[in-house]
Amino acid sequence: MASADLTSKRDADSNLDEDGLAHAPSHPLVMILRRLAGRVVAVVTTLLGLLFLTFSMGRLLPADPVLAITGAEVSKEVYDRVYNELGLGRPIWVQFLNYVQKVATGDLGTSATTGQPILTDLLTIFPATIELAVIAMIVGALVGVPLGITAAVRRGTIIDHIARIIALAGHSIPIFWTGLMALFIFYAKLKLVGASGRVDVFYEGLVTPVTGFLLIDSAIERQWDVFRSALGHIILPGTILGYYSVAYISRMSRSFMLEQLGQEYITTARAKGLGLRKVVWRHAFRNIRVQLLTIMALTFGGLLEGAVLIETVFGWPGLGQYLTRGLQMNDMNVVMGAVLTIGAVFLTINILSDGLYRILDPRTQ
């Protein structure tokens, strides 16, 4: 009886709010809707912040958007007309609302460099960057995770020292220098890979863009010569970009695994006679999956930023080269569109990784 009374009192206390007033427990559907509403508010707020950042960039940087369109040699009458057409004479808050409205409808402006809508340019060149980043991510994950975990298991051995040297070199050596050296060795000397671009010149235009990813599109159309050429061009920049992700992923994997190997459940598992491989991969690795997922998400976003230099070195027609050309030409529509795209990708990655968290670890529900 006493136990039942205590249980009833505890249940009653759990239904009291901060003011001590009783309230009914929330329905599961209500709780789901609340969580969903909270995420929607967070996403919308983040998007508005990103839009404000790109809008401010276009207004605060010294580049004149009017001169980017008209050129330096222009009369005052033409300058004033274009200035008014762009709405630059309106209040800042009106300009921002107009900018948000245009972005919501897919209007990112027109590039003064290419003469095409920014959205059209992005749909053409962004798949090349995603394709490069995916190859780099595959290299980083397949090499970095096993290397880091092996270094943690063999702590203090030669394997551990080699892994730490690889990580240190990856963070220290400039990526453009590595790219130039790799081109000199594997293209100029050994002739093992292709040079600049996504494919050899005489294969350009042979594949109809379906997904935008040249490897996939050429495989769909069974254009295997184009596929081999595209693979030969992407393997070197993808591997170099992936090496820099290997450096970060291996270092973090080692740190996460060392923390788990010091836990009591690992000692218990070893005491029960489980082999080292089972203890590491079935028990310890299971508990660092969510942490590794966070690292992978951050790394993939970072690869999009690192692609700016590697695309310049390899003449890769992606977002990085597009952004670099926009900066050189003071084309602020291009810069704003590219930055907005990268920010949107980061946001998408965070949303997807948050969903994967809940699959891999139900405790995050």
DAGIQUI-V608034 format. One record per residue. N is the residue number from 1. RES is the residue in three letters. PSI is psi in degrees with one decimal (none if undefined). OMEGA is omega in degrees with one decimal (999 if undefined). D_LAST is the distance of its C-alpha to the last C-alpha in whole Angstrom. Layout:
n,res,psi,omega,d_last
N,RES,PSI,OMEGA,D_LAST
N,RES,PSI,OMEGA,D_LAST
This chain:
n,res,psi,omega,d_last
1,MET,-44.6,-179.3,35
2,ALA,-40.0,178.9,34
3,SER,-40.3,179.3,31
4,ALA,-38.1,179.0,30
5,ASP,-40.3,179.9,31
6,LEU,-39.5,178.5,29
7,THR,-42.9,179.6,26
8,SER,-39.8,179.9,27
9,LYS,-38.6,179.2,27
10,ARG,-40.9,177.3,24
11,ASP,-38.1,179.0,22
12,ALA,-39.2,179.3,24
13,ASP,-32.3,-179.5,24
14,SER,-16.6,179.3,20
15,ASN,14.7,177.3,21
16,LEU,137.8,177.5,23
17,ASP,-170.8,-174.9,22
18,GLU,-26.0,-179.9,23
19,ASP,4.2,178.6,27
20,GLY,11.3,-179.2,27
21,LEU,140.9,-178.9,27
22,ALA,144.5,176.0,25
23,HIS,155.0,-178.5,23
24,ALA,144.2,177.4,21
25,PRO,144.3,-176.8,18
26,SER,141.4,175.4,16
27,HIS,143.5,-179.9,15
28,PRO,-38.6,179.3,12
29,LEU,-38.4,178.0,14
30,VAL,-40.7,179.5,14
31,MET,-39.1,178.4,11
32,ILE,-44.1,179.7,10
33,LEU,-37.2,177.9,13
34,ARG,-44.9,179.4,13
35,ARG,-41.0,179.6,10
36,LEU,-42.3,178.6,12
37,ALA,-40.0,178.6,15
38,GLY,-39.2,179.4,14
39,ARG,-39.7,178.8,13
40,VAL,-43.4,178.6,16
41,VAL,-41.5,-180.0,18
42,ALA,-41.9,-179.4,17
43,VAL,-45.4,-179.5,18
44,VAL,-42.7,179.3,21
45,THR,-42.3,178.8,22
46,THR,-41.9,178.7,22
47,LEU,-42.1,178.1,24
48,LEU,-39.2,176.8,26
49,GLY,-40.7,177.9,27
50,LEU,-42.2,178.0,27
51,LEU,-40.0,178.8,30
52,PHE,-37.0,178.7,31
53,LEU,-48.4,-179.1,32
54,THR,-36.2,177.8,33
55,PHE,-44.2,179.2,36
56,SER,-36.8,178.4,37
57,MET,-42.8,-179.6,37
58,GLY,-22.6,-178.0,40
59,ARG,-26.9,-174.0,42
60,LEU,-27.0,179.8,42
61,LEU,149.4,-173.7,43
62,PRO,-13.5,-178.6,47
63,ALA,134.5,179.8,47
64,ASP,114.5,-178.5,49
65,PRO,-27.0,179.2,47
66,VAL,-46.7,179.9,50
67,LEU,-28.7,177.2,52
68,ALA,-27.0,179.8,50
69,ILE,-45.6,-172.4,51
70,THR,-24.0,-172.6,54
71,GLY,164.4,-175.4,55
72,ALA,-36.5,-178.4,57
73,GLU,87.2,-176.7,61
74,VAL,145.4,179.5,60
75,SER,162.1,-179.4,62
76,LYS,-34.6,-179.7,61
77,GLU,-46.4,179.2,61
78,VAL,-41.4,178.8,59
79,TYR,-48.0,-178.3,56
80,ASP,-37.1,-179.4,56
81,ARG,-45.8,178.4,56
82,VAL,-37.7,179.1,53
83,TYR,-44.2,-179.5,51
84,ASN,-35.8,178.1,51
85,GLU,-34.2,177.4,50
86,LEU,-8.6,179.0,47
87,GLY,21.6,-176.8,46
88,LEU,-12.9,178.7,47
89,GLY,-6.5,-179.9,49
90,ARG,164.5,175.5,46
91,PRO,150.8,-175.9,44
92,ILE,-43.2,-176.4,41
93,TRP,-31.9,176.3,39
94,VAL,-41.4,178.0,41
95,GLN,-40.0,-180.0,40
96,PHE,-43.7,178.5,37
97,LEU,-39.9,176.5,36
98,ASN,-38.9,178.9,38
99,TYR,-44.6,178.5,36
100,VAL,-41.8,179.6,33
101,GLN,-42.3,179.9,35
102,LYS,-43.5,179.7,36
103,VAL,-39.0,180.0,33
104,ALA,-27.5,179.1,31
105,THR,5.9,178.4,34
106,GLY,9.4,179.7,34
107,ASP,102.1,178.6,37
108,LEU,9.8,-179.1,37
109,GLY,-176.6,-179.2,41
110,THR,138.5,179.5,43
111,SER,127.5,175.3,44
112,ALA,-17.0,-178.8,48
113,THR,-47.8,-177.0,48
114,THR,-18.1,-177.8,47
115,GLY,9.4,-179.3,48
116,GLN,160.2,173.8,45
117,PRO,141.5,-178.3,42
118,ILE,-40.9,-178.8,39
119,LEU,-39.7,177.7,37
120,THR,-43.7,177.9,39
121,ASP,-44.4,-177.2,40
122,LEU,-41.1,178.6,36
123,LEU,-23.6,-179.9,35
124,THR,-43.2,-170.9,38
125,ILE,-24.2,-174.2,38
126,PHE,-36.8,176.4,34
127,PRO,-30.7,178.3,33
128,ALA,-40.1,178.7,36
129,THR,-42.3,178.3,34
130,ILE,-42.2,179.3,30
131,GLU,-43.2,178.3,32
132,LEU,-43.0,-179.0,34
133,ALA,-35.5,178.7,30
134,VAL,-44.7,177.1,29
135,ILE,-44.6,179.2,32
136,ALA,-38.4,-179.8,31
137,MET,-38.5,177.2,28
138,ILE,-45.0,177.9,29
139,VAL,-45.5,-177.8,31
140,GLY,-42.2,-177.4,29
141,ALA,-44.6,-175.9,26
142,LEU,-27.2,-179.8,29
143,VAL,-44.0,-172.0,31
144,GLY,-44.8,-177.1,29
145,VAL,-53.6,177.9,26
146,PRO,-36.9,-179.8,29
147,LEU,-44.5,-180.0,31
148,GLY,-41.3,-179.8,29
149,ILE,-41.2,177.3,28
150,THR,-39.5,178.4,32
151,ALA,-36.1,178.6,33
152,ALA,-42.5,179.9,30
153,VAL,-37.2,-179.9,31
154,ARG,41.5,-175.7,35
155,ARG,131.9,177.6,35
156,GLY,-5.3,-179.6,38
157,THR,-180.0,-179.8,40
158,ILE,-33.2,178.7,41
159,ILE,-41.9,178.7,38
160,ASP,-42.6,-179.9,36
161,HIS,-39.8,179.1,39
162,ILE,-43.1,179.6,39
163,ALA,-39.6,-180.0,36
164,ARG,-34.4,176.4,36
165,ILE,-41.6,178.0,39
166,ILE,-44.5,179.6,37
167,ALA,-42.4,-179.8,34
168,LEU,-43.0,179.9,37
169,ALA,-38.0,179.8,39
170,GLY,-31.8,179.4,36
171,HIS,-15.5,-172.0,36
172,SER,-38.6,-174.7,39
173,ILE,128.9,178.1,41
174,PRO,137.4,-174.7,41
175,ILE,-32.3,179.8,40
176,PHE,-33.4,178.0,43
177,TRP,-43.3,177.0,45
178,THR,-40.9,179.3,43
179,GLY,-43.7,179.4,43
180,LEU,-42.6,178.5,47
181,MET,-39.9,179.7,48
182,ALA,-39.8,176.6,46
183,LEU,-42.4,-179.1,48
184,PHE,-41.7,-175.1,51
185,ILE,-54.7,-169.6,51
186,PHE,-20.3,178.1,49
187,TYR,-56.3,-174.5,50
188,ALA,-40.1,-175.9,54
189,LYS,-52.2,-172.6,55
190,LEU,-17.3,179.3,53
191,LYS,37.8,-177.8,53
192,LEU,-22.5,-175.9,49
193,VAL,169.1,176.4,47
194,GLY,168.8,-178.4,48
195,ALA,-123.6,-175.0,48
196,SER,161.7,178.3,47
197,GLY,178.5,-178.6,45
198,ARG,-18.8,-175.3,43
199,VAL,160.2,176.0,46
200,ASP,151.2,-173.2,49
201,VAL,-43.0,-175.8,51
202,PHE,-1.8,174.6,53
203,TYR,-4.9,-177.3,50
204,GLU,135.5,177.6,48
205,GLY,0.3,-179.4,48
206,LEU,-21.6,-177.8,48
207,VAL,130.4,177.5,45
208,THR,122.7,-179.6,44
209,PRO,122.9,175.9,40
210,VAL,-57.7,176.9,38
211,THR,-18.9,-174.1,34
212,GLY,-16.4,178.0,36
213,PHE,114.2,-170.5,35
214,LEU,-38.0,179.3,39
215,LEU,-42.4,-179.3,38
216,ILE,-45.5,-177.6,36
217,ASP,-41.2,179.2,39
218,SER,-33.3,176.8,42
219,ALA,-38.1,178.4,40
220,ILE,-42.8,-179.0,40
221,GLU,2.0,-179.7,43
222,ARG,34.6,174.5,44
223,GLN,78.4,-170.3,46
224,TRP,-27.6,174.7,46
225,ASP,-42.4,177.0,48
226,VAL,-39.5,179.3,46
227,PHE,-46.5,-180.0,43
228,ARG,-38.1,177.9,45
229,SER,-43.8,178.9,46
230,ALA,-40.6,178.4,43
231,LEU,-39.0,178.4,41
232,GLY,-26.7,179.3,44
233,HIS,-31.6,-174.0,43
234,ILE,-21.0,-171.7,40
235,ILE,-38.8,-177.8,39
236,LEU,-53.6,177.5,41
237,PRO,-34.4,178.1,39
238,GLY,-39.0,179.7,36
239,THR,-40.9,179.3,37
240,ILE,-45.4,176.9,38
241,LEU,-37.3,177.9,35
242,GLY,-31.5,179.2,33
243,TYR,-38.1,179.4,34
244,TYR,-27.5,173.0,33
245,SER,-31.8,175.6,30
246,VAL,-42.2,-178.4,31
247,ALA,-45.7,-177.7,32
248,TYR,-45.0,-177.0,29
249,ILE,-42.0,-179.4,26
250,SER,-40.4,-180.0,29
251,ARG,-43.3,-179.4,29
252,MET,-37.1,177.6,25
253,SER,-41.1,177.6,25
254,ARG,-44.3,-179.1,27
255,SER,-44.4,-180.0,26
256,PHE,-42.1,-177.1,22
257,MET,-37.8,177.2,24
258,LEU,-39.1,178.3,27
259,GLU,-41.5,-179.4,24
260,GLN,-37.2,-178.8,23
261,LEU,-17.7,177.3,26
262,GLY,1.0,-178.5,27
263,GLN,158.6,-176.6,25
264,GLU,-33.5,-177.4,26
265,TYR,-26.8,175.9,24
266,ILE,-43.5,177.9,26
267,THR,-40.4,179.2,29
268,THR,-43.1,179.6,29
269,ALA,-41.0,177.8,28
270,ARG,-36.5,179.7,31
271,ALA,-27.1,178.4,33
272,LYS,-3.7,175.9,32
273,GLY,9.0,178.1,34
274,LEU,142.1,179.1,31
275,GLY,160.2,-177.0,33
276,LEU,-40.7,-179.0,32
277,ARG,-45.0,179.5,30
278,LYS,-39.9,-179.3,28
279,VAL,-43.5,-176.3,27
280,VAL,-51.2,-170.7,26
281,TRP,-27.5,-179.5,25
282,ARG,-27.6,-175.8,23
283,HIS,-61.5,-175.3,22
284,ALA,-44.9,-177.8,22
285,PHE,-34.3,179.0,21
286,ARG,-33.1,-176.3,18
287,ASN,-4.8,176.6,16
288,ILE,8.2,-177.7,17
289,ARG,-43.2,-178.6,16
290,VAL,-42.0,178.0,13
291,GLN,-41.7,178.6,16
292,LEU,-34.9,178.0,18
293,LEU,-40.6,176.3,16
294,THR,-43.9,179.7,16
295,ILE,-40.9,179.4,20
296,MET,-42.7,-179.6,21
297,ALA,-46.2,178.9,19
298,LEU,-38.2,-179.4,22
299,THR,-42.0,-179.3,24
300,PHE,-42.3,175.9,25
301,GLY,-39.5,178.3,25
302,GLY,-30.4,178.5,27
303,LEU,-33.0,177.3,29
304,LEU,-35.8,177.2,30
305,GLU,-43.3,-180.0,32
306,GLY,-19.6,-179.9,33
307,ALA,-17.5,-179.3,35
308,VAL,-49.4,-179.3,37
309,LEU,-43.0,-176.1,39
310,ILE,-32.9,176.9,39
311,GLU,-33.4,177.7,40
312,THR,-42.7,-179.1,43
313,VAL,-42.1,-174.4,44
314,PHE,6.5,-179.4,44
315,GLY,35.6,-176.1,45
316,TRP,122.3,-174.6,41
317,PRO,66.9,-177.8,41
318,GLY,-163.1,-175.8,38
319,LEU,-36.4,-179.1,36
320,GLY,-46.2,178.8,37
321,GLN,-36.4,177.9,41
322,TYR,-43.4,178.6,40
323,LEU,-42.2,179.2,39
324,THR,-43.2,178.6,42
325,ARG,-38.1,177.7,44
326,GLY,-39.5,177.7,43
327,LEU,-41.5,-179.8,43
328,GLN,-33.3,-177.6,47
329,MET,6.4,-177.1,48
330,ASN,34.8,179.4,46
331,ASP,92.0,-173.0,45
332,MET,-27.5,176.0,42
333,ASN,-39.2,177.3,40
334,VAL,-46.3,-178.9,40
335,VAL,-46.5,-179.6,38
336,MET,-41.4,179.0,36
337,GLY,-40.5,179.9,35
338,ALA,-44.8,179.3,34
339,VAL,-41.1,178.3,32
340,LEU,-38.4,178.8,30
341,THR,-46.0,179.1,29
342,ILE,-42.6,178.1,28
343,GLY,-40.1,178.6,26
344,ALA,-36.4,177.7,25
345,VAL,-43.7,176.3,24
346,PHE,-45.2,-179.4,22
347,LEU,-42.7,178.7,20
348,THR,-41.8,178.8,19
349,ILE,-41.6,179.1,19
350,ASN,-40.6,179.4,16
351,ILE,-44.6,179.8,14
352,LEU,-41.7,179.5,15
353,SER,-34.5,177.0,13
354,ASP,-39.8,176.5,10
355,GLY,-38.1,178.3,10
356,LEU,-32.4,175.6,11
357,TYR,-45.3,-174.0,9
358,ARG,-23.0,176.0,6
359,ILE,-45.5,-177.5,9
360,LEU,-30.6,-178.4,11
361,ASP,93.2,-177.9,8
362,PRO,-16.2,-179.9,6
363,ARG,-16.3,178.7,5
364,THR,1.3,179.1,4
365,GLN,none,999,0
